[in-house]
Amino acid sequence: MHKFDPSDHALDGLLENNRKWAAAVMKEDPDFFSNIAHKQEPKILWIGCSDSRVPANHVVQLGPGEVFVHRNIANVVNHSDLNCLSVIQYAVEVLKVEHIIVCGHYNCGGVEASFGRKQYGLIDNWLRNIKDVYRLHQIELEAIKDDTARLYRLIELNAINSAKNICHSTIVQNAWKNGQELTVHAWAYNLEDGRVKKLDFCVDNNTSTEDIYNTDAQ
């Protein structure tokens, strides 16, 4: 693993890293880049946090072309974020991914910021989504006396909430109604040991979602 040199203002070191990486890939598989240049066929959509410590492909050890990725602060998915919904639509309807993973991570600064009363500016409007998750699970969370354990549980519940919102979207509802194979997962990544925890949410049809969100296929 390389580390960035802050004195490299022209970013020449990054370009050199890229040249070495491309050469190493070509040495191992001369046709690799030509094979992926004109199409992508990932089976996984990863929706994760923008945190620099949680790179999707590295965490699951998959190469270029294997994972379609969307990242934002605290891996939030809501019904009004057209950026995220556009990614989901393209992944489901065009790429025909078979798995959508929402992966939160412990020690998430976004979730921790939503945990308190301090204002941070524009981002407070985004963090409101996580505060809503706290409100929905307030009894469970406030029964947890240890602050770190409570924060970690909110991180898990936030990932599960985002996964539920994906299932509630008309994009996923239509895919299931049309017989498309698609499973939505919620995970949490531990920065301290590099391991992923599978959370208690894995849904592949609309029979597990609340009926109010189930819609007729388009």
C-alpha positions in Angstrom: 0.0 0.0 0.0 1.3 3.5 -0.9 0.9 6.6 1.2 0.3 10.0 -0.3 3.2 12.5 -0.1 1.7 15.9 0.9 4.7 17.6 -0.7 3.8 16.1 -4.1 1.8 19.2 -5.3 1.8 18.2 -8.9 0.6 14.6 -8.0 3.3 13.1 -10.1 3.7 10.3 -7.5 0.0 9.3 -8.0 0.6 9.1 -11.8 3.7 7.0 -11.3 1.7 4.7 -9.0 -0.9 4.4 -11.7 1.6 3.5 -14.3 3.1 0.8 -12.1 -0.3 -0.6 -11.3 -1.4 -0.7 -14.9 1.9 -2.4 -15.9 1.4 -5.0 -13.1 -2.1 -5.8 -14.2 -1.1 -6.1 -17.8 1.7 -8.5 -16.9 -0.7 -10.7 -15.0 -3.5 -10.5 -17.6 -2.6 -8.8 -21.0 -6.2 -8.7 -22.0 -7.6 -7.3 -18.8 -8.1 -3.6 -19.8 -9.3 -4.5 -23.4 -11.9 -6.9 -21.9 -13.4 -4.3 -19.5 -13.0 -1.2 -21.7 -16.3 -1.5 -23.6 -18.6 -3.0 -21.0 -19.2 -3.6 -17.3 -21.1 -6.5 -15.8 -20.9 -6.1 -12.1 -23.3 -8.2 -10.0 -23.0 -6.0 -6.9 -24.0 -2.4 -6.1 -22.2 -1.1 -3.1 -23.7 1.9 -1.2 -21.2 3.0 1.4 -19.9 5.9 3.3 -17.5 8.5 1.7 -15.0 7.8 4.5 -11.6 7.3 2.9 -11.0 4.2 5.1 -13.7 2.1 3.6 -12.9 1.5 -0.1 -15.4 -1.0 -1.4 -13.3 -3.1 -3.7 -10.5 -3.4 -1.1 -12.9 -4.5 1.6 -14.3 -7.3 -0.4 -11.2 -8.0 -2.5 -12.8 -7.6 -5.9 -11.1 -6.0 -8.9 -12.2 -3.3 -11.4 -15.5 -4.0 -13.1 -16.8 -6.2 -10.2 -18.6 -3.6 -8.0 -20.7 -0.6 -9.0 -20.3 2.0 -6.2 -22.2 4.9 -4.7 -20.9 6.7 -1.6 -22.1 9.5 0.5 -21.8 10.8 4.0 -22.9 8.0 6.4 -24.3 5.7 3.6 -27.8 7.3 3.8 -30.5 6.3 1.3 -33.7 8.3 1.3 -36.6 8.6 -1.1 -35.7 12.1 -2.3 -32.0 11.8 -3.2 -32.1 11.7 -7.0 -28.4 11.1 -7.2 -28.5 7.9 -5.2 -31.8 6.8 -6.8 -30.4 7.3 -10.3 -27.5 5.0 -9.3 -29.9 2.4 -8.0 -32.0 2.6 -11.1 -29.1 2.2 -13.5 -27.6 -0.6 -11.4 -30.9 -2.5 -11.3 -32.5 -1.8 -14.6 -29.4 -1.5 -16.9 -26.6 -3.4 -15.2 -29.0 -6.0 -13.7 -27.0 -6.3 -10.5 -28.1 -9.2 -8.3 -27.0 -7.8 -4.9 -27.2 -4.4 -3.3 -25.1 -3.9 -0.2 -25.5 -1.0 2.1 -22.3 -1.0 4.2 -22.0 1.3 7.2 -18.9 1.4 9.4 -18.1 1.7 13.0 -16.5 5.0 14.1 -18.5 6.8 11.4 -18.0 10.5 11.8 -21.4 11.3 10.1 -23.4 9.1 12.5 -21.4 10.4 15.5 -22.2 14.0 14.4 -25.9 13.2 14.2 -25.7 11.8 17.7 -25.4 15.2 19.4 -26.8 18.7 19.3 -23.9 20.6 17.8 -24.5 22.3 14.5 -22.1 21.7 11.5 -23.8 23.8 8.8 -25.3 22.6 5.5 -24.6 18.9 6.4 -27.0 19.1 9.3 -29.9 18.7 6.8 -28.3 15.5 5.6 -27.7 14.2 9.2 -31.4 14.7 9.9 -32.0 11.4 8.2 -29.9 9.7 10.9 -31.6 11.6 13.7 -34.9 10.3 12.3 -33.5 6.7 12.6 -32.6 7.5 16.2 -36.1 8.7 16.9 -37.7 5.6 15.4 -35.5 3.4 17.6 -35.2 5.7 20.6 -36.4 3.2 23.2 -33.9 0.5 22.1 -31.0 3.0 21.8 -31.6 4.7 25.1 -31.8 1.4 26.9 -28.1 1.0 25.9 -26.1 2.6 28.7 -22.6 2.5 27.1 -22.2 5.5 24.8 -20.0 3.6 22.3 -22.3 0.6 22.2 -25.2 3.0 21.6 -23.4 4.7 18.8 -22.4 1.4 17.2 -26.0 0.2 17.3 -27.2 3.5 15.7 -24.6 2.9 12.9 -26.1 -0.6 12.4 -29.7 0.7 12.4 -28.8 3.5 10.0 -27.5 0.9 7.5 -30.6 -1.2 7.9 -32.8 1.8 7.4 -31.1 2.7 4.2 -31.4 -0.9 3.0 -35.2 -0.8 3.8 -35.5 2.4 1.9 -34.0 0.7 -1.1 -36.5 -2.1 -0.8 -39.3 0.5 -0.6 -38.3 2.2 -3.8 -40.4 1.6 -6.9 -37.1 0.6 -8.7 -36.6 -2.4 -6.5 -40.4 -3.1 -6.1 -40.7 -3.3 -9.9 -37.6 -5.5 -10.2 -39.1 -8.0 -7.8 -42.6 -7.8 -9.4 -41.0 -8.6 -12.8 -39.2 -11.6 -11.4 -35.7 -10.1 -11.3 -33.2 -11.8 -8.9 -32.2 -9.1 -6.5 -31.1 -9.2 -2.9 -30.6 -6.2 -0.6 -28.1 -6.6 2.3 -27.1 -4.5 5.3 -23.5 -4.7 6.6 -21.2 -2.9 9.0 -17.5 -2.7 8.6 -15.1 -2.6 11.5 -12.2 -0.2 11.0 -10.3 -1.7 13.9 -10.0 -5.3 12.5 -11.0 -4.9 8.8 -13.9 -7.4 9.2 -17.4 -7.0 7.9 -20.4 -7.9 10.0 -23.5 -9.1 8.3 -26.5 -7.3 10.0 -30.0 -8.8 10.5 -31.3 -7.6 7.1 -31.2 -9.6 3.9 -34.3 -9.3 1.7 -34.9 -10.7 -1.8 -38.7 -10.1 -2.3 -41.4 -7.7 -1.1 -43.1 -10.1 1.2 -40.8 -8.9 4.0 -41.5 -5.2 3.5 -44.4 -3.3 5.1 -47.5 -3.6 2.8 -47.9 0.2 2.5 -44.6 0.3 0.5 -45.6 -2.5 -1.9 -46.7 -1.1 -5.3 -48.0 -2.5 -8.5 -45.4 -3.1 -11.2 -45.0 -0.4 -13.8 
